[in-house]
Every structure is written in structure tokens, then in C-alpha cells.
Amino acid sequence: MVSNKTVLFDSIPNHEPVDSLKIVTQQFDLDRQLAPGEAILKVEMLSLDPYMRSRMRDPSIETYVPPFTLGEPIDNGGVVIVLKSNNAHFKVDRKYYAGFTLPFSEYALVTEASNAFYTDITDAELPNETLIGACGLPGKTAYYSYKQLVRGKAGEKIFISAASGGIGQMLCQLCKMDGLKVLAAVGSDEKVDYCEKTLGVDRAFNYKTSDTRKELAAFGCDIFYDNVGGKMLEDVLDQINVYGRVICCGQIATYNSGAEAYGIKNTFQIVAKRLSFQGFITFELIPQKPFHESKYNTIEEEFMATIPSMIKEGKLDVKNHVYNGIEATSQAFLDLLRGDKHGKTVIQL
Amino acid sequence: MVSNKTVLFDSIPNHEPVDSLKIVTQQFDLDRQLAPGEAILKVEMLSLDPYMRSRMRDPSIETYVPPFTLGEPIDNGGVVIVLKSNNAHFKVDRKYYAGFTLPFSEYALVTEASNAFYTDITDAELPNETLIGACGLPGKTAYYSYKQLVRGKAGEKIFISAASGGIGQMLCQLCKMDGLKVLAAVGSDEKVDYCEKTLGVDRAFNYKTSDTRKELAAFGCDIFYDNVGGKMLEDVLDQINVYGRVICCGQIATYNSGAEAYGIKNTFQIVAKRLSFQGFITFELIPQKPFHESKYNTIEEEFMATIPSMIKEGKLDVKNHVYNGIEATSQAFLDLLRGDKHGKTVIQL
């Protein structure tokens, strides 16, 4: 038996999930007899992503992701080492990336039902946080949606909110490679510097101290890639160009607000400016054939064949914020929703 | 000289345009010498359309239609007879449909700049109100947007707001011809009857006395054709199916509300349900090639070759509300914005 710290979903939050997660120490039997298909994993790193906030809900509300279960561990993506296996998919001592379903705990027992979510990354030659971030869900979200939905053309002006986060940082760089003009909104002056000096965007501003409408009026906007929603979306509707396109990735500004969400009053601009909106979720884009000319069969194949090597060669920058210890989960998630830290949020165990 | 009653734009409204229009009696010289390109028109009928509300604004606000000018006549579409002409486009004693730019007056002097807006309809064999309504702007709006943007398939469920209005009545019938299931929202029980019994929709309800959310939950909704905006749009976002499409034609609920417009809080559903939105304005669709297979070069050609004859043959119903006398303009426009009357609003002079 070893002790196994685990993060349980403890209460449904109305606003910020300040008391929603509880750390408990359970016992885990490393010497247990494994049934066919079972494997024991040691968790090396866990990923926190904003969409997890919508899993912290009353389970009677249906939406695009399953709810967390009260009293059970929360789960998401991460990196694990296989300690013991009775499942051909999981090889002992090798390292796996879990896209989803990895419980927030130090050790985990999985069955064959998990196989599809775990990929062997032993030979990936990149740090765990990069495998989770730029090569994981946020990087893929940015890449797939950029290639399949944004379809940017050189010279087009794109406004990206939460531009230095896990999704935004990849997106900014993809846009610049294709010659788009990028305006980036972030929540601190340090992030402004990062976007302009490291990601190479044309202009970045701190939305807490600058006027979003003035920034948009001065820069112009053909495309809005929206990670934020709320008041910023309203500002964009008034400032975006005729025939503007809005790619709706997330609305982090609204996740904690419940019934007091900001109400957007100027939706008539959709008519007046002939705007289009497109919402998406990442896993539905994975199996799509690339919209552009490509030698790959799916957009995921193309991503895996290009992005990790570009990161190794230093052609793409990645910025992560690493917390230490599973005990940090609750605070890390609050920081993430508040935008208090910089880069993709991961927890090193 | 004859007297020429004219409707002037008299004040910019904040909410309902109760005092914005003023009738004045001017003098008009029927015997004037016409300069080259000039013609004198006698106005037979005028059209009132909801979009005119957005022309009653502070001219410093830019949007998709030009503002009315304070102290000048308002203008829109209508039907005229040519009394006198020094312009080859306008033939004396013939009848013309004006799509736009016809001043609200009993007599009008036009120049060559107006030629493009006037079509000879002397041989149309349809009443003026039908030429303005089902064969004019609202009918074309419904047809072009249905064919080019809705692209409905048999069995798909479409929700249409303001369904018995000028646009809605044509749209309901086009949808039923293609086998869509139609849910219609209207503002009176009489309109419910009309939609169900005459237009043949699958279900209609009075949104003032029925619960829009319950109606949508019971009927289902793949496509929302939005003429209304506001609270109804919010209701739809919560009830529309995953991958739902919203075609944004107008937002009559918001035109009078100014800064107190209803704020839509649940835009996150765009992400969660992977929705798409498309705004449009009619005149930009006119020159498009039909999206579907068609022997016509433009969607307008197709419309003109098919819809008027279907109306003559009784295959399409049209419902208009005819006011008598130019003095009725202000009240008619208020009624239109309030949804108090039934069918396309026109003024018989």
C-alpha cells in the first residue's frame, strides 16, 4: 500500500470554484493482482484547462462535456508512467500522454476503456509540460481551428483574446507564419511584452488598463478568435469590420458568472455587418481532412508530423506555468480562471 | 401647381418613433420644364419596412444603411406612374416599382441617378401591394436568404420568428415546399391561424401567451431564421440542437430599445453546441449565382422567373396590410414595429 493523494469534486460552485475541490489521501495497492486489461499508472503531470469549469455543474444540465461526479476524482489530461500492466496497450516503464480521463491522483488504475485516450510518448524528446500544452489539447485546439476554421490569409487582421494562454500563444504564432496582422489582448504588461517580443504579434495590449474598443478601432479587425466572451465580445461586435468572422473557442469571462453573466446587447451588428460566427470543439476537428492542400489524411496527422519538430527546432515558442504538487490543484485552477498566471497551466507531481 | 403631401424626418427617436415623422403640404409644379434625365412621378403606393427604423438615427453613427436627413422626406420602396419624362428609362403612363429611394410624397421629381432603382412593372398583372411585398423587398429577402443561406433539407426543423410578416410568410411557404418542418412564432392568435391554416406550417404559437422555450423543446430546432433578436434569440440558443444554424435577417425587438436593449447572456452555447451564425443584407445576395443547380445566372433572375407566376397561380399566399393615405405613415410604422397588424405593411395613396 502507498498513500495516494487524490482531488475530489466536493461541491458545485455558483461562481468561482473556491471550495469545490478537496484533496484526500487514499490508499493504493501497488501489489494488487491485475485483471485482464488493467494497468497501474504513476502520474507525472496533470493538465488544467478552462473547459473543466463547465464540468463542475449540476449533472442534470446537459452540455458538451460530461459533468464531474460529486465525491469522485476530477479528471483531465496528463502524463503518466506505467508501473504494472495486464494490457498490451500499456507497456511497463513507458511514458504516455492522456488526452482525457486521467484522474487527478498520484496513482491510477485504468482498464481497456482508457486505451483510446493514451498515447505512448516515451520517445517524444520534449518536456512533459510541452507535450501537455503546445503538443496537447491547447496546441491542437489552436492548430485545428486555425487550419480548418480561421483559414487566415496574409494581410488579414485577426484579434486574439487570452492571447498568451495555451491556445492563444500557438495561434498567434500560426497567424504570423501565414502573414496575418495580429492584435493580442492579454491581462498583464508582462504578457504584452511576451506577445510582442517573443510571439511576434503586431500589437498587444493589457485589456485591464487599455480600452479594447480604441485598440480595435486603431488596428482594425477582420477576424476575432474568441477565448473570452462577455463584454469583450460586445466590444468586438461594434468594432469588427463588415463581413467579419468570429471563431468561438471559449468564453472564460462567463464560466464563473452563472445567472449574472454579462448580457450582449449589440447582436444586431451580426445583421448590419453581415458577420458570421462559428463555434467548435476540438475533438470533432481531429478526424477531419485538412481543408487546405496537405499530404496528410487528417488534421491530427498533419499536426503530429509538424508541430513537435518545430518546437524542438525552436521555431515555435511555448510558455507554461508549472505548479508543484497535486495539493496545488485548487489554487492553480482559480489562478487559471482569473488569468493570474502566464502560459499553459500544468501540475508537476 | 398641385399640393404635395410629404413625410419629413422631423426628430431622431430614442425609443419608439412616435414624433419622428411629420406630414407637410408642399407645392409641386407639374408643368415645370424638365432638365435632361428628369421625370415626374405620381406615387401610387409606398412600402414600410422595419429596417427603416435604423435610418432614423444620429447621422454620425455608421451602419449598413444611410441615415434619413432631418427636415428631408424619408424614402423607401413603392409603386409609381410616370406623368412626364425627359429620361428614356421612364416612359410616360407606365408603372414602375421602386426598390429604394422613392420619397414619401404624392409627387416626386427624379433624375437619372434613380434609374437603377426603378423597374417597369406595367405588365406585371399583380396588385401593387403584392409587387411591393411578396415580389418586392420582403419576398426577395426571404427567397434569396432561403436559397443561398438556409439551404434547408427535407425533414430539418426550422424555427421562424415574425413568421406571418412580409418575410416570414414567404419563408414559411418556401420551407414547406422543400419538406422542412416549420415552427412559427407570431404575435396574435389570428396570425397563428393564418400560419397553420394558410401557410401550412407544422405548428405556430403566439409568443405573447405561449412559452417559447417549451415550444422549442417540444418541436425541436435545427435552424433558426431570426427576424426578432433579443430575448427570443436567447431562448433559442438554449433550445436549439447541436450544430444548429442561425440565419440573422433582422432584430425588430431591438430596434426601439437603444441602450436598454436586452442583453443576451448565453452566447457560450455557440461554443457548447458548435453553432453557426450568418448575418446578411438582401441587396448583396441579388447578383449571386444560385447556390443550388439552376438554369438562371443570378438568384434574382430565378426569383423573377418563378415567384410572380406562382403567386398568380395561387401556389403562394400573400397577406398585406394596406393603409389609406400618406397621412397614415407614422401610425403605420409604429404598428409595424409593434407587430400590431398582420402582413406586409403598405400605404395606398
Interface residues (C-beta under 8 A of the other chain):
Chain A: S54 T63 Y64 G229 L233 V242 V246 C248 C249 G250 Q251 T254 Y255 A259 A261 Y262 G263 I264 K265 N266 T267 F268 Q269 I270 V271 A272 K273 R274 L275 S276 F277 Q278 G279 F280 I281 E284
Chain B: S54 T63 Y64 G229 L233 V242 V246 C248 C249 G250 Q251 T254 Y255 A259 A261 Y262 G263 I264 K265 N266 T267 F268 Q269 I270 V271 A272 K273 R274 L275 S276 F277 Q278 G279 F280 I281 E284
